[in-house]
Structures are given as structure tokens and as C-alpha cells.
Amino acid sequence: MEEYEPEDESLQEAIANSLSETGFGTLKDEHPTTQEIVKGLNLQINQDQIVRFNIIRRNVWDGATRAMTRANFSSDKAADVKFTDDHL
């Protein structure tokens, strides 16, 4: 694996471009607030497409990871989460 020096201008430029594309500003800007980060992420969500999660309360992590590995999952889609109990 190739290592990069902190002074590597092309790496710094790539990081700055990536940050500006996600709406978080550049490395020269102040640190974004939590509200600014959430707003930036929200702008990336396509509200017309929804991915649905049915999560069993006693096993949230397993249900979430399985849902996120499905072919129809996309982090750009809005999420509809339904929590269920398996002892109805």
C-alpha cells in the first residue's frame, strides 16, 4: 500500500474536493456544526425513493446490517424504519 505524506498537495486537493462535494466545506473552513453536517446529508437524500427496514427490537444491529446489504439499499434513499416485536 502506498503511503502519502501530509504535504502531498494532490491528496490534500482530493480531500478538499471530496469535502466540498458532500456539502461540508473545505479543509480551510471552520469545523462544521452538527446541524450543518445533518443539513448537508439531508440534501443528498432522494425523498422520492424509500428503502424500508423492518427491525426486530431485540436484535437491532443484525436487522439493520442485513437491510443495508440488500440490493435495493442505497444511502441516497429516504429510510422508513418499522420496529417490530417477535412475540405478538
Buried (B, 14 or more C-beta within 10 A) or exposed (E): EEEEEEEEEEEBEEEBEEBEEEBBBEEEEEEBEEEBBEEBEEEEBEEEEEBEBEBEEEEEEEBBEEBEEEEEBEEEBEBEEEEEEEEE
